[in-house]
């Protein structure tokens, strides 16, 4: 049997283009298993990341501290998320996606368990920072791994299906917190957030593969690459002696670029402006997301809701992102991805203003619907950005490109947590705070319009004999 998928003319029949093979086939059962594993990693990540916002009212009541005193705790994990992501991207481009995912998951599991035993704000802040290091490292590498194993024609939807685990995990945290805190205390949320990933780790170790694009780029033995591709394609590839990447992203612009670090590649030449625009969008989106998820339970409590109802209403915001992420991925595979997300942020700005206005009318049902709708836009657009970013970067710099977008964006989350405390301290009306949040949504929209003008349109559906969806820089 001879295998020749997408190789250049004259190439040996024992040469196989790995991206062409992935693109020519439908998603296999094994790829769906990997999708489920990556989805679960992000769901656990989302649960642990959002946990502190849901337990904040209980901490205020039990420890007898002012709300503003919790600001270091609320922002500590976000600093960890930022530094964890920025360190994990280059690490994954050097050591592989799977090892970094495993280590980071173990890290956030252990420190989440330790957080349950914190007895002061200072101790909890340190533990939340350490938890954040693991949380920040896990997400970009799970997304990168799935992007590199997905057929190009459905990549946006598949990557978004993975990323939807994060808002769903964050939303589940609200419902779980509302159910267990009254019975078992705030500690139970962190205990659960640590036990679940520890139980899941052995499954990940056994089933999760390394990225074939990474293995080819790092010149792994042909047998290692074939082992993963055989599980994906169901074909016998034992006689293939040479694998070529058919890079699902971009090759380095020059030999000089190939010699640069992954981060240096992303911040030079044709990658610089798209990188800066992606950083801007992610920064603004997380500013909105973390201000609301961190402080909305306290805002709701201030206007008369119980702790349980405040947590459940706040959970509707990230829950809406599940719908927005899947619909966004479907549209991005068919239309210009940057323009799809720009329009989404415009709708987000309108809905954020509407949420603020709706509470004054006293209609809780209308308020809940608008919170869900605003979350659909904000969280859905935010969760779609890794799918937008993945094809822009070459394999050897892709994990860094996605991870640094997430890492730099985390500082927007940090700013959101701090600004939320300041705005509450100013005793501004809820409607004014939500109107202010429309501004970063419009800034994100503008950055995406610039990005759409900078890159050429992606081909709609990759033909069977092509290696990847192509994005050309103008």
LINWO-V412622 format. One record per helix or strand of 3 or more residues. SS is the DSSP state (helix for helix, strand for strand). FROM is the first residue (numbers start at 1). TO is the last residue. If there is no record, write none. Layout:
ss->[SS:SS]
from->[FROM:FROM]
to->[TO:TO]
//
This chain:
ss->[strand:helix:helix:helix:helix:helix:helix:helix:helix:helix:strand:helix:helix:helix:helix:helix:helix:helix:helix]
from->[15:18:29:67:97:121:152:187:212:222:242:255:262:269:307:337:364:395:430]
to->[17:24:63:95:115:149:184:207:217:233:244:258:266:302:332:361:390:425:454]
//
